[in-house]
Amino acid sequence: MDKDIKNNFSQLPLIRNAKQRMMDAKSQPHIKQLCSMIWQTDELHLLFADTGIGKSILAVALSNALSKGIKFMFLENENEALPVLYYDFELSDKQFEKRYTGIKEYDFSENFFIDNIDFAALTKVNPEAKFNDLLFDKIKYDITQFQPKVLVIDNLTFLNTQSMQETEIALGVMRQLNELKKEYGLSILVLAHTPKRSLFSPITLNDLAGSKHLSNFADSVSALGKSPQDDSIRYWKQVKASRSGEMLYGTNNVIACKIIKPDDFLTFEFIDFCSEYDHLKTETEKKETPSQVYDVADMVKQKIPYDEIANRLGISKGTITKWKNKYTDLFVSVSSVSESTLFGNEETGNDTV
């Protein structure tokens, strides 16, 4: 072994035996529920959903509850009021104001720090630095200034300028987040997207946009789905339980909830526990439509494997082949042939997908 490497290893802590590890654990903080078994203290949690489903509404409502030491909906919070640092890369100030103003403005806690980052100003701090490194340095600086116990990132795509589909990029981002968690003793919530997916099948980890390694390096993962029953109804489910928790809200026991704004605060209201299958489209609704065919053609053009397309959209590989043969022009050039040109103004046929 190289002498320099050997010297470097000698600076690392020695491997502990089981007894020492048990003793060390006694001096560490107890694991507490932040949001029942869905998210617990010292965890890096991923919450994913399609665009426009309401994950930011849920994240702000949950953060607000944690900053006041109260429950979000019925979900247990075993903590006193915690300082929360929330990076909102989605909403403008006026959009945020509109969500939390009714007859009067909502009274947020002084513990709840929520803002965006001026990327243009940030790059001027050190024009030579890589943007991604500069962003994490800014986050570290803010952590030292405000001493939060909870960190929320809305959303994951803003943490790196490159695609999260790349395994190396995804691993790098998750590594940096886990380092923040350990170095500063944080509980971290990160919002992420799901690509187009089947509305006929339960949500799984495969529906998380980006590399599958994202979920591997998260302590726990949950997802928010939209119900076809009503535009305001959503369901929330665990898709990966933490190693120190339980899978309480899986496919057979999802949390049905509703987006409400009773006065000045946009939030979620608990409805009931139910099966996820109560909130999925039925087989009789699987009809061939222009938008479905167009989505398949677009994915084929992107060279997405047929297996993945079938899984996302809830169709068979045979249906993909049938549509490819039936609508040759569209599959040759999605961008040059519009849906209206190919289909007219009405949906085609009644072939069952």
Residue pairs with C-beta under 8 A, 6 or more apart in sequence:
16 24
29 41
29 42
29 185
31 40
31 41
31 42
31 244
32 40
32 41
32 78
32 79
33 40
33 41
33 75
33 76
33 77
33 78
34 40
34 41
34 43
34 66
34 77
34 78
34 79
34 150
34 187
35 62
35 72
35 75
35 76
35 77
36 75
36 76
36 248
36 249
37 238
37 241
37 242
37 245
37 246
37 247
37 248
37 249
38 45
38 75
38 220
38 222
38 236
38 238
38 245
38 248
38 249
39 45
39 187
39 189
39 220
39 222
39 242
40 187
40 220
40 242
40 244
40 245
41 79
41 187
42 181
42 185
42 186
42 187
43 181
43 187
43 188
43 219
43 220
43 242
44 174
44 177
44 178
44 181
44 188
44 190
44 217
44 218
44 219
45 187
45 188
45 189
45 190
45 218
45 219
45 220
45 221
45 222
46 156
46 190
46 191
46 192
46 208
46 214
46 215
46 218
46 220
46 221
46 222
47 55
47 58
47 59
47 189
47 190
47 191
47 192
47 221
47 222
47 223
47 224
48 55
48 191
48 192
48 193
48 194
48 207
48 208
48 209
48 221
48 222
48 223
48 224
49 55
49 191
49 193
49 194
49 223
49 224
49 225
50 193
50 194
50 197
50 226
51 193
53 224
53 225
53 226
53 234
54 224
54 234
54 259
54 268
55 154
55 155
55 191
55 224
56 88
56 90
56 91
56 154
56 155
56 191
57 99
57 259
57 266
57 267
57 268
58 224
58 236
58 268
59 86
59 152
59 154
59 189
59 191
60 86
60 99
60 114
60 266
61 72
61 265
61 266
61 267
61 268
62 72
62 189
63 84
63 86
63 112
63 114
63 150
63 152
63 189
64 72
64 108
64 109
64 112
64 265
65 71
65 72
65 77
66 72
66 77
66 79
66 81
66 82
66 84
66 150
67 81
67 82
67 83
67 84
67 108
67 109
67 111
67 112
67 150
68 81
68 109
68 111
69 77
69 79
69 80
69 81
69 82
70 77
71 77
72 268
73 255
73 257
73 268
73 269
73 270
74 270
81 109
81 111
82 111
82 148
82 149
82 150
83 111
83 112
83 113
83 146
83 147
83 148
83 149
83 150
84 111
84 112
84 113
84 114
84 148
84 149
84 150
84 151
84 152
85 113
85 142
85 143
85 146
85 148
85 150
85 151
85 152
86 112
86 113
86 114
86 115
86 151
86 152
86 154
87 114
87 115
87 116
87 117
87 139
87 151
87 152
87 153
87 154
87 158
88 96
88 114
88 115
88 116
88 154
89 116
89 117
89 153
89 154
89 155
89 158
90 154
90 155
91 99
91 116
96 114
97 105
99 261
99 266
100 106
100 108
100 264
100 265
100 266
101 264
102 261
102 263
102 264
102 265
103 263
103 264
104 263
104 264
105 264
106 264
106 265
113 142
113 146
113 148
117 135
117 138
119 131
122 131
122 134
122 135
122 138
123 131
123 134
125 134
125 138
126 134
129 137
131 161
132 159
132 160
132 161
132 172
135 158
135 159
136 159
136 176
136 180
139 151
139 180
140 180
140 184
143 151
143 180
143 184
143 186
148 186
149 185
149 186
149 187
150 186
150 187
150 188
150 189
151 180
151 186
151 187
151 188
151 189
152 188
152 189
152 190
152 191
153 159
153 177
153 188
153 189
153 190
153 191
154 191
155 190
155 191
155 192
155 193
156 164
156 173
156 190
156 191
156 192
156 193
156 210
156 214
157 164
157 192
157 193
159 173
159 176
159 177
160 169
160 172
160 173
162 169
163 169
163 210
164 170
164 173
164 209
164 210
164 211
164 214
165 210
165 211
166 211
167 211
167 213
169 211
170 210
170 211
170 213
170 214
171 211
171 213
171 217
173 214
174 213
174 214
174 217
174 218
175 217
177 188
177 190
178 217
180 186
180 188
181 187
181 188
190 218
192 208
192 209
192 210
192 214
193 209
194 203
194 207
194 208
194 209
194 223
195 207
195 209
195 312
196 295
196 299
196 312
196 313
197 203
197 207
197 312
197 313
198 311
198 312
198 313
198 314
198 315
199 228
199 280
199 281
199 314
200 280
200 281
200 282
200 283
200 285
200 286
200 314
201 280
201 311
201 314
202 251
202 276
202 277
202 280
203 223
203 225
203 237
203 239
203 276
204 239
205 212
205 215
205 221
205 239
205 240
206 212
206 311
207 223
207 312
208 214
208 215
208 221
208 223
215 221
215 239
215 240
218 240
219 242
219 243
220 238
220 240
220 241
220 242
220 245
221 238
221 239
221 240
222 236
222 237
222 238
222 239
222 240
222 249
223 236
223 237
223 239
224 234
224 235
224 236
225 234
225 235
225 236
225 237
225 254
225 276
225 279
226 233
226 234
226 279
227 233
227 234
227 235
227 256
227 278
227 279
228 279
228 280
228 281
228 285
229 278
229 279
230 258
232 258
232 259
232 260
233 256
233 257
233 258
233 271
233 279
234 256
234 257
234 258
234 259
234 268
235 254
235 255
235 256
235 257
235 274
235 276
235 279
236 249
236 254
236 255
236 257
237 249
237 250
237 251
237 254
237 255
237 276
238 247
238 248
238 249
238 250
239 250
241 247
249 255
249 273
251 275
251 276
251 277
252 275
252 276
253 273
253 274
253 275
254 273
254 274
254 275
254 276
254 279
255 270
255 273
256 270
256 271
256 272
256 273
256 274
256 278
256 279
257 268
257 269
257 270
257 271
258 268
258 269
258 271
259 266
259 267
259 268
259 269
260 266
260 267
260 268
260 269
261 267
283 352
286 314
286 315
286 352
286 353
287 347
287 350
287 351
287 352
287 353
288 323
288 347
288 348
288 349
288 350
288 351
288 352
288 353
289 347
289 348
290 339
290 342
290 343
290 347
290 348
291 339
292 313
292 315
292 353
293 323
293 327
293 330
293 343
293 348
294 330
294 334
294 339
295 313
296 309
296 313
296 315
296 320
296 323
296 324
297 323
297 324
297 327
297 330
297 331
297 334
298 334
299 308
299 309
299 312
300 309
300 320
300 324
300 331
301 331
301 334
306 317
306 320
306 321
307 317
309 315
309 320
310 316
310 317
310 319
310 320
314 353
315 353
316 353
319 353
322 351
323 331
324 331
327 342
329 337
329 342
330 337
330 342
